[in-house]
Structures are given as C-alpha cells and as structure tokens.
Amino acid sequence: MSNRLFKADGPTARMRWALRGTCGVVLASSMALWLTGCTSPGAPALVAEATPPAIDITLIGFNDLHGNLEPPHMAHRVQGPTGPVLAPAGGMAYFASAMAALKAQSRHHAVVSAGDMVGASPLVSSLFLDEPTIEAVNRMQIDFNAVGNHEFDRGWRELLRLQHGGCEKFTSREPCRISKPFEGAKFGLLAANTVREDGRTLLPATGLKRFTEGGVTVTMGFIGLTLQATPTMVSPSGVAGLRFEDEAATANALIPQLKAQGADVIVVAIHEGGGTTAGVQETSCAGLSGDIVPILERLDPAVDVVVSGHTHQAYVCDYSRVNPAKPFLLTSAGQYGTLLTNIQLRVDTQTRRVIRKTARNVVVQGEAFTGAQGAVPLTTAVPVFPADAGVQKIIDTYRAAAIPLAQRPVGQAQGAMRRQPNAALESALGNLVADAQLLATRAPADGGAQLSFMNPGGLRADLVPDGQGLVRYGQLYAVQPFGNQLVVKTFTGAQIRAVLEQQFASGGNTVQRPRVLSVSSGFSYRYDLSQPAGARISHMVLNGAPVTDAQSVRVVMSSFLDSGGDNFTVLTQGQDRRVGELDLDALEAYFRLQSPVAPPATNRITRVATVAR
C-alpha cells in the first residue's frame, strides 16, 4: 500500500499518519503509539502530524493611521543600553515591512485595525481621496478595519466606495485620478453599531478567521465598532440616515452569534480609547482613564482582546489588573503608523480557550530615517526595518503626482501660526483661518459675511513658513485637508450668543472639555465658566458696537459647522443660506492678497478669571 493516510483517534490525542511504502506496522492505543520496522536508512518512512495541545496565534493591531504614507516626523522614547533614547518612527513602507516581520514569526496570524485608517490625512493621500492608503494597506494583506469617525469625513457613500471600489463621485474632488479604476479595499470594513434606517448595518458587523493545525481548527471572531459619538464629530450630512448604537451593548449581543459560528477567540476592534501614564513599551494599566473604561466595564468577559484607538495614545494593558472580572487584553498602537501591537495568544485545543495572552508595542523604525528625521538618529535599542518595495512604489507614484501642487508657493508669512491655544482657548492659526473665511465672503456678491467661526478640530497642522518666510500650498492643505465649502447665513444676536454658549454645554462640549470656536477680526466677547449654562457669554462686540439680541448678522462657517458639526446645533438654523468656495481656496486667496501675513493677535476672546473664595 502506497501513500495511504490513516487517522488514529484517542481520548487524549489524535494523530494523522502517512505511510509511504509497504513495510512497517502501526499500533495505536489511547495511551501510546509505536512505530516498528523499516529501520534501514533507505527504507520508506512513516510521517506523523500530532494534534498540538495548543495553537499559538499572532494578532497584529494598529489604529489611527490617518493616511500617513510618508514618515510623520515623530519619534518614540524607548529604553536604550545606557538610558532613554528617541527612536524615529512611521512611514508605511517601513510599517509594511515591520508587519511582515511579525507575521513571519508565526504560522498563524491575523491583522486588525481599530479605525481612522483614512481621513484627516496628509496631502499625498488626501488629495487622492485616500485611495493610495487603501492600496498600500491592500498590499499588506490585513484582515479587518473597524470603521472610525474619520472614515465618515466624506460621507458614508464615499466610505462604501472605499470598500467596494469604483469611480463614482461623492465629493468635490475627483476619484480615480491615478488608479483607473480604483479597486477598493481588499480587507473587510466592520461597523457593527452603525445602523441604517431599515435596521441593517452599513457594513458587516463581524468577521471570522480560521487557523488549522494537526487536524484542529481554531476560529477567531472579530467585532468592529465605531464610537457612538461619531455623529457629533463629522458633518451630519455625511451620516444622515444612520444611527450609532451603544458599543458595549452591540458587542455583547453579537458574541453569542459568533460563538454559534464556531468562534473560539473573540476580538473587539473599537474606535474608542483612553490613555495611561505608562511608557510606550510598558505593559501596565498605570493611570488608565478615558471613554473606553465604562465600555470595558459593561463588556462581556468572554472577549479576549480589545484593540482600541481614537485617542492617539499608545498602551498595552491587562485589564484584569483593573477589574479581575474583566480579563481583557487592552491595546492601542498610538497614531500615524509609528507603532504596531504584537499580540501573542495561546489557545488550548481541548478547551478552545485562550490560556495565555501577551502584547507589546513595536516601534516602526525605518532604515532611511536619519535623513528624514534630521537630528533624530537611528537607535539600536529597537529593530530597524527596510522599506517594502511594493508599498514604496505606491507612495512614490502618488507623491510624484502631488509634489508639483504641494510645492507651489502661495505667499509669505512673518512668523509661525500654531494651533496651540492660549488661556482663553484662542489660537493664532484658528484666527487666521477665520479671517481668511471672512475676507472670502465679505463682499455682498459673495455672501456679505460680517463674522466668521472656525472650529479647532478642523485645523490639522501648524503653519510654519520656511527660513525665507515662504508658505507653500502643501502646508495650507495640511492645515485644512477636509475640503469643506464655506456657507454664509443670517443669525440674530441671540442665536450667536446661543452658539457661543454651546461651546460649554452641548453634547460632548462641556465646561470640563470645552470646544471654543475661533472668531474673525472685529468681533470679541467674554466668557465666565463660573456662571450657569446660558449666562456664560457677555460683552459681544462687532466692529466696535455691542451686538444686540435682535440684530441680524451674516456669519460664515464651514459646511461642517453649517450642518451642526461638533455639537453646534444652533448653526443649523439661520436664514438666507449661501454656499461658496472651498475653505482651502479661501485660505490660499488670503495669502495671495495679504502677504506677508502676520500672525493674528489672540485677544478676541476673554476668559473671565474667577477668584476662589
């Protein structure tokens, strides 16, 4: 008998046998297995593959990539031979190589992202509707991405295009400018708690991946969750017709379904997170806090791993140290592809339970970082990864298409304009953008605006001119990458006051976590947080005159704010709505007309100091 397969089963073990040739005897029992005969060197051999007592699986996690194809000029503090050192990190060609190295260490592996893979991206990705990021991640062969709030920046229809491919236009920018057609994501986008009006989820809620060894299959089930507060963070028009349900309740309801489908290991990828006081490479839960904590407290302990995101903080935490009844492994890989989380799981093949789980964050340090990072040299404290040639080719193709536009000079600046706010939560960059919006819409033919509002979350990078004071288009794009249109509407003075009150009392905008709008030159006011809601705003002045409740004022804002974004629901009101140019075009025109631009003063908003009694 030649090349025959035998299968012996016992209560303590199973073994698969392949007998080559005609000699040899197989004797099997529940206690032992013996092989006799065929002892000469040239004789046919009996080959056995035993069912292992456990299967080891590598789960690789990341989050908040935000389309950072190129190194984001970041470094992580790590422990070197003689003390802490900085390790330059990031860049998707190196990210891909680091991921491949982690995969190579294990026969069984899966990769999951916890959201914000795209959106709020640098120009090389954002200019092309983040198609290059999807193409680069496709090459990495990941399994799932739990949709984050920024995946909805351009609306849910554009999100579905990123999943399924095609060139249908849903934004002000043209799709498929390089790839014709765009193929879409070759990995699954999951959104278990994002539900249409008919009750169906916008995207699949769960996913499965199976690993087989020694005749035994272990199944890993994935649940992907978007943070419930997403509608308060994106343009309401982009999520119209959707509802975002409770994260913990959604996951708990899906776990029995996954178990019924054979899932032995449960992984929750959620675009919500927290922070700890531990270092990047530490594994403690020291100082764990944030919005993820109450979710974890309600989450079914059947969950094995929670891969989180949103806060851009890096941590690895055995949550059983916080609550012994909740033995989750909680991870986050920071932001911008600078880290990967290497999660090691051991699954008992008899009980089908995870019997060991560990994790650590791996710094993505690339071999070419010395030049890219300037004064930050490579360090031997962490591995150095080469560039993945395929991903690098994608980056080079899109960079070549973007560079001519990015390098185009737009004007001069007399100094840096940054997002960092002062004590009143007013920033020079926010004031600059507010002024640019007002200038673009001040003429009666353009809307007749008298006042401009700008939300701080719409500012994605500082604006720093070069040594000669030159500002380039790519820098402006980095500041305002969302492609919002300017909208002018008429509001009463009372409505303007109500808008400003919503900075401290609307949805996620609270006294503890205020969201203060930048305002244009010529407008000023005071706020006093010791006063009750509705009485915190005073001394509103426009062009030297007090603003009365009955007065009509033409206000310009982004289309994001116009639709009630960032909890400013009063801004959905107003009359005589007029839609204008893109916010980025207005900023470029401001530099063209006003150069050299001086950093605006930050004295338009006054925070009234309260004296403790």
C-alpha positions in Angstrom: 0.0 0.0 0.0 1.5 3.3 -1.1 0.8 6.9 0.1 -2.1 5.9 2.3 -3.5 8.2 5.0 -4.5 6.8 8.3 -6.2 8.6 11.2 -6.0 7.3 14.7 -8.2 8.9 17.4 -7.9 8.6 21.1 -9.4 10.3 24.2 -6.1 12.2 24.9 -4.7 12.7 21.4 -5.3 12.3 17.7 -2.6 11.6 15.2 -2.6 11.7 11.4 -0.3 9.2 9.8 1.0 8.9 6.3 2.6 5.6 5.4 5.0 5.5 2.5 5.9 2.0 1.1 4.8 -1.4 2.2 6.8 -2.1 5.2 6.1 -1.0 8.8 3.4 -1.7 11.3 1.3 0.9 13.1 0.0 0.1 16.6 -2.2 2.6 18.3 -3.9 2.9 21.6 -5.2 5.7 23.8 -2.0 5.5 25.9 0.8 5.2 23.3 1.8 4.9 19.7 4.6 2.7 18.5 6.3 2.5 15.2 8.3 -0.6 14.2 10.2 -1.8 11.2 11.8 0.0 8.3 14.9 1.0 10.2 17.4 0.9 7.3 18.4 4.4 6.0 16.9 3.9 2.6 13.6 2.4 3.8 10.2 4.2 3.4 9.3 6.4 6.4 6.2 6.8 8.5 5.4 10.5 9.0 3.1 11.8 11.8 1.5 15.1 12.5 0.2 15.2 16.1 -2.6 17.4 17.2 -0.9 20.0 19.3 -2.1 20.7 22.9 -2.3 24.4 22.0 -2.2 26.6 19.0 -0.2 29.9 19.0 -1.7 32.9 17.1 -0.1 36.3 16.4 -2.7 39.1 16.3 -1.3 42.4 15.0 -3.1 45.5 15.8 -2.9 49.2 14.8 -5.1 52.3 14.7 -5.3 55.9 13.6 -3.1 55.6 10.6 -4.8 58.7 9.0 -3.2 58.1 5.7 0.4 58.8 6.8 2.1 57.3 3.8 5.3 59.1 4.5 7.2 59.3 7.8 5.2 61.8 10.1 8.4 63.2 11.7 7.7 61.6 15.1 9.9 59.7 17.5 9.1 57.4 20.5 11.1 57.4 23.7 12.5 53.9 24.3 14.9 52.4 26.7 18.4 52.1 25.3 21.5 50.4 26.7 22.5 53.4 28.7 19.1 55.1 29.2 16.2 56.5 27.3 16.7 57.3 23.6 14.4 58.6 20.8 13.5 56.2 18.0 12.2 57.9 14.8 9.1 56.1 13.7 6.5 55.8 11.0 6.2 55.6 7.2 4.0 53.0 5.5 6.8 51.3 3.5 8.5 50.5 6.8 5.2 49.8 8.5 4.5 47.1 5.9 8.0 45.6 6.4 7.5 45.6 10.2 4.1 43.9 9.8 5.6 41.3 7.5 8.4 40.6 10.1 5.8 40.0 12.8 3.8 37.7 10.5 6.9 35.7 9.7 7.4 34.8 13.3 4.2 32.8 13.5 2.5 30.2 11.3 -0.9 31.6 12.3 -1.6 35.4 12.2 -4.3 38.0 11.8 -4.2 41.8 11.4 -6.9 44.2 12.6 -7.1 48.0 12.6 -9.2 50.0 15.1 -10.3 52.8 12.8 -9.3 56.1 11.3 -7.2 54.4 8.7 -8.2 57.3 6.4 -9.4 60.8 6.9 -7.5 63.9 8.2 -4.7 62.6 6.0 -1.6 64.4 4.6 -1.8 65.7 1.1 -0.2 62.7 -0.7 -3.1 60.6 0.5 -6.0 63.1 1.0 -5.5 64.8 -2.4 -6.5 61.5 -4.0 -9.4 60.7 -1.6 -7.2 58.3 0.4 -7.1 55.8 -2.4 -3.3 55.5 -2.1 -3.6 54.5 1.6 -6.2 51.8 0.8 -3.9 50.5 -2.0 -0.9 50.4 0.3 -2.8 48.6 3.1 -4.1 46.1 0.5 -0.6 45.1 -0.2 0.0 44.4 3.5 -2.8 41.8 3.4 -4.6 42.8 6.6 -7.9 41.2 7.6 -10.2 43.8 9.1 -10.6 47.5 9.9 -13.2 48.7 12.4 -14.5 52.0 11.0 -13.7 55.1 12.9 -15.2 58.6 12.9 -12.8 59.9 10.3 -13.9 57.2 7.8 -17.1 59.3 7.6 -15.4 62.6 6.8 -16.5 62.5 3.2 -19.9 60.8 3.9 -21.0 57.2 4.2 -21.4 56.8 0.4 -17.7 57.6 -0.2 -16.9 55.2 2.6 -18.7 52.4 0.8 -16.8 53.4 -2.4 -13.5 52.9 -0.5 -14.7 49.4 0.4 -16.2 48.3 -2.9 -14.1 50.4 -5.4 -15.2 52.3 -8.4 -15.0 55.9 -9.6 -18.4 57.3 -8.6 -18.0 60.9 -7.4 -19.3 61.8 -4.0 -17.1 64.7 -3.1 -15.7 67.9 -4.5 -12.5 66.0 -5.5 -12.2 63.7 -8.5 -11.8 60.0 -7.7 -9.6 57.6 -9.7 -7.1 60.2 -10.8 -4.2 57.7 -10.7 -5.8 54.2 -10.4 -8.4 53.7 -13.2 -10.5 52.1 -11.8 -9.9 52.2 -8.1 -10.3 48.6 -6.9 -11.4 49.3 -3.3 -10.3 47.7 0.0 -9.3 44.0 -0.2 -9.9 43.7 3.5 -13.2 43.9 5.5 -14.5 47.1 6.9 -16.6 46.4 10.0 -19.2 48.7 11.6 -21.4 46.6 14.0 -23.1 49.6 15.7 -23.6 51.7 12.6 -27.1 51.0 11.5 -29.3 52.2 8.6 -32.9 53.2 9.0 -34.1 49.8 7.9 -32.1 48.1 10.7 -29.3 46.7 8.6 -25.7 47.6 9.4 -24.0 49.9 6.9 -21.1 47.5 6.7 -20.6 43.9 8.1 -20.7 43.7 11.9 -18.3 40.8 12.4 -15.7 38.7 10.7 -14.1 35.3 11.2 -10.6 33.9 10.5 -9.7 30.2 11.0 -6.4 28.6 11.8 -5.8 24.8 11.3 -3.0 22.7 12.8 -2.8 19.0 13.3 -6.4 18.5 12.1 -7.8 21.0 14.6 -9.2 24.4 13.6 -9.3 27.4 15.9 -11.6 30.2 14.9 -11.1 33.9 15.8 -14.1 36.1 15.7 -13.9 39.9 15.2 -16.4 42.6 16.1 -15.8 46.1 14.7 -17.2 49.1 16.5 -17.3 52.8 15.7 -17.5 55.2 18.7 -21.1 56.1 19.4 -20.3 59.8 19.5 -19.3 59.8 15.7 -22.3 62.0 14.6 -21.0 64.8 16.9 -17.6 64.7 15.2 -18.4 64.6 11.5 -20.7 66.5 9.2 -24.2 65.5 10.0 -25.0 65.3 6.3 -22.3 62.6 6.0 -24.1 60.3 8.4 -27.7 61.2 7.6 -29.9 58.2 7.8 -27.6 56.3 10.1 -27.6 55.8 13.9 -24.7 54.8 16.1 -25.7 52.4 18.8 -24.1 51.7 22.2 -20.8 50.0 21.8 -20.8 47.5 24.7 -24.5 46.5 24.2 -23.8 45.9 20.5 -20.7 43.7 21.1 -22.4 41.7 23.9 -25.3 40.9 21.6 -23.0 39.7 18.9 -20.8 37.4 21.0 -23.4 34.5 21.1 -23.8 34.7 17.3 -20.0 34.5 16.9 -19.8 31.5 19.3 -22.6 29.8 17.3 -20.4 30.2 14.2 -17.6 28.5 16.0 -15.6 31.4 17.3 -13.1 30.3 20.0 -11.4 33.6 20.4 -13.2 37.0 20.5 -11.5 40.2 19.4 -13.2 43.6 19.7 -11.7 46.3 17.5 -13.2 49.6 18.7 -12.5 53.1 17.6 -12.7 54.5 21.2 -9.9 54.6 23.7 -8.2 56.1 26.7 -4.7 56.7 28.0 -2.3 55.6 30.6 0.7 57.0 32.4 2.8 54.1 31.3 5.5 54.4 28.7 5.1 53.2 25.1 6.8 49.9 25.7 5.4 49.3 29.2 2.6 46.8 29.7 0.9 48.1 32.8 -2.5 49.7 33.2 -1.0 52.6 35.3 -3.3 55.6 35.3 -5.8 54.1 32.8 -8.6 56.6 32.1 -10.8 57.7 29.2 -14.1 56.9 27.5 -13.0 53.3 26.9 -13.2 52.4 30.6 -17.0 52.5 31.0 -17.3 50.5 27.8 -15.0 47.8 29.2 -16.8 47.7 32.5 -20.0 46.6 30.6 -18.3 44.4 28.1 -18.9 40.6 28.3 -15.8 38.9 29.8 -16.0 36.4 27.0 -14.0 38.9 25.0 -10.3 38.1 24.9 -8.7 41.2 23.3 -9.8 44.8 22.8 -7.9 46.6 20.1 -8.7 50.3 20.6 -8.0 53.7 19.1 -9.2 57.3 18.7 -7.2 58.9 21.4 -3.8 58.5 19.6 -2.3 57.2 22.8 -0.2 54.0 23.0 -0.8 51.4 25.7 -0.9 47.7 26.5 -3.0 46.8 29.5 -4.1 43.6 31.1 -7.4 44.9 32.2 -7.8 42.2 34.9 -5.5 44.3 36.9 -8.2 47.0 37.0 -11.2 44.6 37.2 -10.5 40.9 37.8 -13.9 40.0 36.5 -12.9 41.5 33.1 -9.8 39.7 31.9 -9.4 41.6 28.6 -6.1 42.5 27.0 -6.5 46.1 26.0 -4.1 47.6 23.4 -3.6 50.7 21.3 -0.8 51.5 18.8 -0.8 55.2 19.1 -1.0 57.0 15.8 0.2 57.5 12.2 1.7 54.1 11.8 4.6 54.7 14.2 3.8 51.5 16.2 2.4 48.0 15.7 1.0 46.0 18.5 2.3 42.4 18.6 -0.3 40.3 20.5 0.5 36.7 21.2 -2.4 34.3 22.0 -2.2 30.6 23.0 -5.3 28.6 22.6 -5.9 25.3 24.3 -7.1 22.8 21.6 -9.1 20.8 24.1 -11.0 23.6 25.9 -10.8 26.0 23.0 -10.0 28.8 25.5 -7.2 31.4 25.4 -4.8 30.2 28.1 -2.1 32.8 27.6 -2.1 36.3 26.1 0.7 38.9 26.0 1.3 42.1 24.0 3.9 44.7 23.3 4.1 47.7 21.1 6.8 47.6 18.4 8.3 50.8 17.2 8.3 51.1 13.4 11.8 52.5 12.8 12.8 52.6 9.2 16.3 52.3 7.8 16.2 55.6 5.9 15.0 57.7 8.9 18.3 59.5 9.5 17.8 62.0 6.7 14.0 62.1 7.1 14.2 62.9 10.8 17.1 65.3 10.8 18.6 65.5 14.2 17.0 62.2 15.4 19.4 59.4 14.5 18.5 55.7 14.3 18.9 53.7 17.5 19.9 50.1 18.1 17.5 50.0 21.0 14.7 48.8 18.7 14.8 46.9 15.3 15.4 48.8 12.1 13.1 47.8 9.2 13.7 48.1 5.5 11.2 49.7 3.1 8.7 47.4 1.4 9.3 47.8 -2.3 5.7 47.4 -3.3 4.4 49.9 -0.8 7.2 52.3 -1.6 6.3 52.2 -5.3 2.7 53.2 -4.4 3.9 56.1 -2.3 6.4 57.2 -5.0 3.7 57.2 -7.6 1.3 59.4 -5.7 4.0 61.6 -4.3 5.2 62.4 -7.8 1.7 63.4 -8.8 1.2 65.6 -5.6 4.6 67.3 -5.4 4.1 69.9 -8.1 1.0 71.1 -6.4 2.3 70.8 -2.8 5.5 72.8 -3.6 3.7 75.7 -5.3 4.4 78.9 -3.3 1.3 80.7 -2.1 2.7 83.7 -0.2 4.8 84.9 2.7 4.3 84.7 6.5 6.0 86.8 9.1 6.0 84.0 11.7 4.6 80.6 12.7 0.9 80.3 13.3 0.1 77.4 15.5 -3.0 75.5 16.8 -1.8 75.7 20.5 -4.4 77.9 22.3 -3.9 80.5 24.9 -5.6 80.6 28.3 -8.8 81.6 26.7 -8.5 78.7 24.3 -7.9 81.0 21.3 -5.2 80.2 18.7 -3.4 82.2 16.2 -4.0 79.6 13.5 -7.7 79.5 14.2 -7.9 83.3 14.0 -6.0 83.2 10.7 -8.5 80.8 9.1 -11.5 82.7 10.5 -10.1 85.9 8.9 -9.5 84.2 5.6 -13.1 82.9 5.6 -14.4 86.4 6.3 -12.3 88.0 3.5 -13.5 85.4 1.0 -17.2 86.1 1.7 -17.3 89.7 2.9 -18.4 91.2 -0.5 -22.2 91.3 -1.0 -21.8 89.2 -4.1 -20.0 86.5 -2.1 -22.5 86.4 0.8 -21.9 89.6 2.7 -20.4 88.0 5.8 -19.7 90.1 8.9 -18.4 87.4 11.2 -16.6 84.1 10.9 -16.4 81.0 13.1 -13.8 78.2 12.8 -13.8 75.0 14.8 -10.4 73.9 16.3 -10.9 70.3 15.2 -10.8 71.5 11.6 -7.1 72.6 12.0 -4.9 69.6 11.4 -1.4 71.0 11.3 0.6 74.1 12.4 1.6 76.6 9.7 5.3 77.3 9.8 7.0 79.2 7.0 10.5 78.3 5.8 13.6 80.4 6.6 12.7 82.9 3.9 9.1 83.2 5.2 7.7 81.2 2.2 4.5 79.3 2.6 3.6 76.5 0.1 0.3 75.0 -0.9 1.0 71.7 0.7 1.3 73.4 4.1 -2.1 75.0 3.6 -3.5 71.7 2.6 -2.1 70.1 5.8 -3.9 72.7 7.8 -7.3 72.2 6.1 -7.5 68.8 4.4 -11.2 68.2 4.6 -12.4 70.1 1.5 -15.3 71.9 3.3 -17.3 74.6 1.5 -17.9 78.0 3.0 -21.5 78.7 4.0 -22.9 82.2 4.9 -26.2 82.5 6.8 -28.0 85.2 8.7 -28.3 84.8 12.5 -29.8 87.0 15.2 -27.6 88.3 18.0 -29.4 86.0 20.4 -28.6 83.0 18.1 -24.9 84.0 18.0 -24.9 84.1 21.8 -26.6 80.6 21.9 -23.8 79.3 19.5 -21.1 80.5 21.9 -22.9 79.0 24.9 -22.8 75.7 23.1 -19.0 75.7 23.4 -19.5 74.7 27.0 -22.9 73.0 27.1 -23.8 70.8 24.1 -23.2 67.1 23.6 -19.5 66.5 24.3 -18.8 70.2 24.7 -18.7 70.7 28.4 -17.1 73.1 31.0 -14.5 70.4 31.6 -14.0 69.8 27.9 -14.9 73.0 26.1 -14.7 73.4 22.3 -14.0 77.1 21.7 -14.5 78.5 18.2 -12.1 80.9 16.7 -13.7 84.2 15.6 -12.7 86.7 12.9 -11.1 90.1 13.4 -13.6 92.8 14.5 -15.6 90.5 16.8 -14.9 90.0 20.5 -16.6 88.6 23.6 -16.1 87.3 27.2 -17.0 84.1 28.9 -17.2 83.2 32.5 -17.4 79.5 33.4 -18.4 80.2 36.9 -21.8 81.3 35.6 -24.6 78.8 34.9 -25.3 77.5 31.4 -26.9 80.1 29.3 -25.3 83.0 31.2 -21.6 82.5 30.4 -21.3 84.8 27.3 -21.2 88.6 27.7 -19.8 91.7 26.0 -20.3 90.6 22.4 -18.9 93.4 20.2 -18.8 93.5 16.4 -16.8 96.3 14.7 -16.9 98.4 17.8 -20.6 98.2 18.6 -22.4 95.9 21.1 -24.3 93.0 19.5 -28.0 93.1 20.4 -30.2 90.1 20.6 -32.5 91.3 17.7 -29.6 92.4 15.5 -29.1 90.4 12.2 -25.6 89.3 11.5 -24.2 87.4 8.4 -22.0 84.6 9.6 -19.6 82.5 7.5 -18.6 78.9 8.6 -17.5 75.6 7.1 -20.1 73.3 5.7 -19.2 71.0 8.6 -20.3 73.6 11.1 -23.3 74.6 8.9 -24.7 71.1 9.4 -24.2 71.2 13.2 -20.8 69.6 13.5 -19.0 69.5 16.8 -22.4 69.8 18.6 -23.1 73.4 17.4 -26.7 72.6 16.5 -27.7 76.3 16.6 -25.6 76.8 13.5 -28.1 74.6 11.5 -30.5 77.5 11.9 -30.1 80.8 10.2 -31.6 82.3 7.1 -30.6 83.2 3.5 -28.1 80.4 3.2 -25.4 80.9 0.5 -22.8 78.3 -0.4 -19.4 79.5 -1.6 -15.9 78.3 -2.4 -13.8 75.7 -0.6 -12.2 76.6 2.7 -8.8 75.8 1.4 -9.2 78.0 -1.7 -10.2 80.9 0.7 -7.0 80.4 2.7 -4.8 80.4 -0.4 -6.5 83.5 -1.6 -5.9 85.2 1.7 -2.2 84.6 1.4 -2.1 85.8 -2.2 -3.9 89.1 -1.2 -2.4 89.7 2.3 1.2 88.6 2.0 3.3 88.9 4.1 0.8 87.6 6.6 1.4 88.4 10.2 0.3 86.0 12.9 -3.0 87.3 14.2 -3.3 88.6 17.8 -5.1 86.2 20.2 -7.0 88.9 22.1 -10.5 88.5 20.6 -11.8 86.2 23.4 -11.5 87.0 27.1 -11.9 84.3 29.7 -13.0 86.0 33.0 -10.9 84.8 35.8 -12.8 83.6 38.8 -11.4 84.2 42.3 -11.7 81.2 44.7 -13.5 82.1 47.9 
